[in-house]
Amino acid sequence: MKRYKKQETAFIHGGIYGDDKTGAVNVPIYQTATYQYEAPGRFGGYEYSRTGNPTRAALEVLAAELENGTDGFAFASGMAAVTAVLSLFKAGDKILISSNVYGGTFRVLEDIFKNFDIGYILADTEDLTALERVITPDTKAVFFETPTNPLMRIADLKGIASLAKKHKLLSIVDNTFMTPYLQRPLDFGIDIVIHSATKYLGGHSDIIAGLVVVNSKELGEKVRFIQNSAGAILQPFDCFLLLRGIKTLGVRMDRHVKNAQVVSDFLRSNRAVKKVYYPGFKDSAGYHVNAAQAKNGGAMTAFELKEGFSVNKFFSALKMIVLGESLGGVESLICHPATMTHAAMPEHIRKLAGITENMVRFSPGIEDVDDILEDIGFALKASKR
Ligand SMILES: Cc1ncc(COP(=O)(O)O)c(C=O)c1O
């Protein structure tokens, strides 16, 4: 293993670097389902690719290293990662979630896990006192995002981790929006980190992938058992693409964040915009908590149009920015949470969470910011009813 001081270097040299057998600088794509045994019951490290695959192993070791965890796991999607983690629970258990978790996380709890009597309680993860108040003897975990999707609310990683320890709850953070480059929840005492690696980690909108990183060998064994038993593993080619994406994570994120800062300032000064949600604003509600746990305000921004301006007109006037479900790609991606990412959430819960019909979520890409501003500026002008 190579030595390095900084995480930006770990993106390139971390985990299992290259290939010992040939000197190749990239981990090969081991496109194999099975491995030859030396004798019945005796094999050379790998037996079957659902259980383990060298390309996936390289990614999993790197994921654990980047999040400062003991074990990493690669899944077929972010939702497969979420589902694997939720499979740690049993009938009767209750999980605290914030009301603005990703819509798919809400849906899997509401429409699948509830059928197995694994329940959820909507809780305010911004307010530790309110959070503690809803804990009951059945509560076994707290699952949250910071910043939240799409309102960019901030939760206190350290505060929630110690509350979870006090009440013997597992603390689980979906770190998709921040990436380990900007925020490492395990460093603050969180137990499990989940990523939709489809987003910034992959970075090029060309794979669907998920990661889980845990803070103990004991949890690692449990997740490994679920990964192998339920089988929603990431395929070798996609592991390779994700390893490749992660190599440029640092430089991409620096540019994404810079563009998000410029775009958020621009939106704030636009007459069509009612409110901008960006945790990098010094006057935003969670600014100080975020600044204490993350490198900066991140690369995601969201805004609400004023009355008299139409989101539909806005979206149809965009020329370059892609209207799509995802985020974190090199291209700018924009979405309408109420009908897209959060459509799976019942309207009353969406309203409770503060996700209005006039809300827009924006993931600025790494294009030249002038082109982004021109596109957004033109569409905002065209959005007048
Ligand atoms: C915060 C967050 N978590 C999880 C997911 C689910 O990930 P995937 O689409 O890779 O299954 C998403 C997808 O948009 C997301 O934004």
The ligand as a Gaussian input file, in Angstrom:
#p B3LYP/6-31G(d) Opt

LIG

0 1
 C      -29.774000      11.064000      -0.580000
 C      -30.082000       9.848000      -1.391000
 N      -30.010000       8.642000      -0.808000
 C      -30.271000       7.500000      -1.501000
 C      -30.642000       7.548000      -2.833000
 C      -30.923000       6.261000      -3.574000
 O      -29.851000       5.928000      -4.384000
 P      -29.948000       5.119000      -5.761000
 O      -30.749000       5.956000      -6.705000
 O      -28.516000       4.961000      -6.155000
 O      -30.620000       3.829000      -5.480000
 C      -30.721000       8.773000      -3.476000
 C      -31.113000       8.840000      -4.893000
 O      -31.432000       9.878000      -5.430000
 C      -30.438000       9.956000      -2.741000
 O      -30.501000      11.174000      -3.305000

